[in-house]
Amino acid sequence: MACCRPAGRAGRKDDESVASGRTASGPQDAGDRRRNRELRERLDEMVELARKLCRVGAQMSPEELEEARQRIEWLAEEIWKAAVYGQLEERVPDQERPG
């Protein structure tokens, strides 16, 4: 199967653009990245934990690995809530309940 990247683009340019907030339409508004601080903090924590697991996961005890798994699951749920419903202070109590 052919590469999924559009013709004329090579390397990690697309990934770097996404990570830096630049898109094909131009730089992303800096306020947009700061608007949902809870989301940013949870994403940063998830990345930090994933990096730690890559570095030392093989040497971690089963208990430590289980704690890390539980933390990742909790972070994933919090990231989803922050992305869908906004920051905790902005959420309406009934928003998080399934319909």
Steps between C-alpha positions, in 0.01 A plus 500: 500500500626848416592755762205692640690828506406752227739516204785745533533469877785301648645434842329607820391842382129424550555360850712799599235739370229332705716493813590867470143611434566601138253372246459534126276801563766677709613526861250393760371773730716496813191557714346180366784295646467671837123503525463149641783477749362183658521319164858618443608391849343155466654448156842603634463255789398220260806563281728513805364169629531335158863612474573364849344165407716485187812571702448282807185296443694175464651547846173596673328259737158359409347730762669807352387401151142455623509844664632650176226326299232632734648850481501488119136390495404780738697755297336382177156550653594846632649598163180394325284699745719809471498481120125443470361702791773760560675588821357371825390849608298541177316168513133467577445217753267300270739518201705202608207266552411271211166587340 
